[in-house]
Each structure stands twice: as C-alpha cells, then as structure tokens.
Amino acid sequence: MVPFVPRGRGFGVIFIVVLITGVGYLGTRFFIGKWLFEAFEHLMERTPGIKYIFSSVRDVIKSFVGDKKRFNKPVWVCVNRDPEMWRIGFMTQKDMTYLGMEDKVAVYLPHSYAISGWVIIIDSKNVRQVKEMTAGEAMKFAVSGGITTTEDETYAGKDKL
C-alpha cells in the first residue's frame, strides 16, 4: 500500500500508470535514460545466441517506425502470368548483382493480418512501382487483405463486382 496515494478504487492503478509513464518519459529524454537503453542494446548485441534474434527484431521494428523506415518503396509484383496475378509488396533491394543475380530485385510481400511476410527475389521486369498509393496506404492495403480504401476514393462503381 502506498501511503501518499488516496484510498479508493482505481487510485493505485492510476498512480502506477502515471509513475511508469513518467519514468519512461524522463528516461528517454535525458542522458541517463539514453545511456541505459544504449547499454542494454550493447549487452544484447554481445550475448551469444540472443544477438541474432535481438538484432533481427530491432531491425524489423526500426523498418516500420523511426527515422530509417525501410518499407517506403511500394511495388506491384507479377507472381503469375496465366492467369495474371499481382501482389503488393515493398522493394528492399534494387540490385542483387552482389549475390550474382543480374536483373533481379528483392521484394518483401507482407501477409494479411500479420506482421510476417516473404522476401522474394524476382526479375525486375515483373515489378512495377505503385504510383496510386503512399507507402503507408500500401502497407495498410496489404495487411488488411485489400479491404481498406483511401480517403479520397469515390464510390462511383460500388455496384460492380
């Protein structure tokens, strides 16, 4: 029981939430907090076995948020010619010649309703840049299974199948 918190229902929970939020805010805004986060990151990168999982998870998180967003080049990928089938994805490597693959690109294809996806290496002739959507709209379209719409979309053809 915390002595300086008024008694009653919910005050303890509110106090704990405010305390944790305040410590987190102060910790990330000032030198000591940044130093602690960097020290933790350094420790995780030096721990055998964990460093591969930690660095992979950190890179995936940073690719979605932060200053170095990686999924910023939405593309259409033709995955089948007959019948013609296209998937939306994000180009992650424009040039695969460093791996001995001429005229190939790497594309990340996200799964719907999940944070997982595939990386495929495909001929650059089967890839087209998405010009109708921003990267955020393309990710929303892919992750939602194609059921989202853009805000400016008109419903002129809504009775068509």
Secondary structure, 3 states (H helix, E strand, C coil): CCCCCCCCCCHHHHHHHHHHHHHHHHHHHCHHHHHHHHHHHHHHHHCCCHHHHHHHHHHHHHHHCCCCCCCCCEEEEEEEECCEEEEEEEEEECCCHHHCCCCEEEEEEECCCCCCEEEEEEEHHHEEECCCCCHHHHHHHHHCCCCCCCCCCCCCCCCCC
